[in-house]
Amino acid sequence: MKNAKTIKSAMSVVAMLSAGSAIATPQVTVSFTNNTTEFATYQPGSSRNETTTYSNASPKPSNVPPGASESYTVRATGSSPITYGMVTYRSGSKSCQFTTSYLMNSTPGGVRTPKWNKNAVASGGARCDISITAVNYSNHDWSVNLIMR
């Protein structure tokens, strides 16, 4: 009888811990605006991060006419502490590679703090702007604007 109670207690603890580990990873909502005079063509993944971003995006990134915009959401799969979005658009000779990421940092004192990053790399005379426009501090979802000029 005593063993049965111990086993039930242990199973309850395991069930609670398992439920806690099923927390969803944050998602990023991406808004891309093409401020060039030509179509901005989405470049399929040339790196693992770009390929993963494309497969985790909904709807999928696509080509964007001049002066137009598109939006999509990228959600990591699994329980990775990192969520990211990496996309490249090309318009004529111009190219922009945009990267945004989320990471849960741990300080030496054991305090966990979220961190959101952004970066844009321009080539061919492009101007590439990226800004984090919103952060939900309760679930760590965030939104970014990508602008290609």
Secondary structure, DSSP 8 states (H G I E B T S, - for coil): -HHHHHHHHHHHHHHHHHHHTT----EEEEEEEE-SSS-BEE---SSHHHHHHHHHEES----B-TT-EEEEEEE--TT-SEEEEEEEEEETTEEEEEEEEEEEEE-TTS-EEEEEEEEEEEETT--EEEEEEEE-TTT--EEEEEEE-
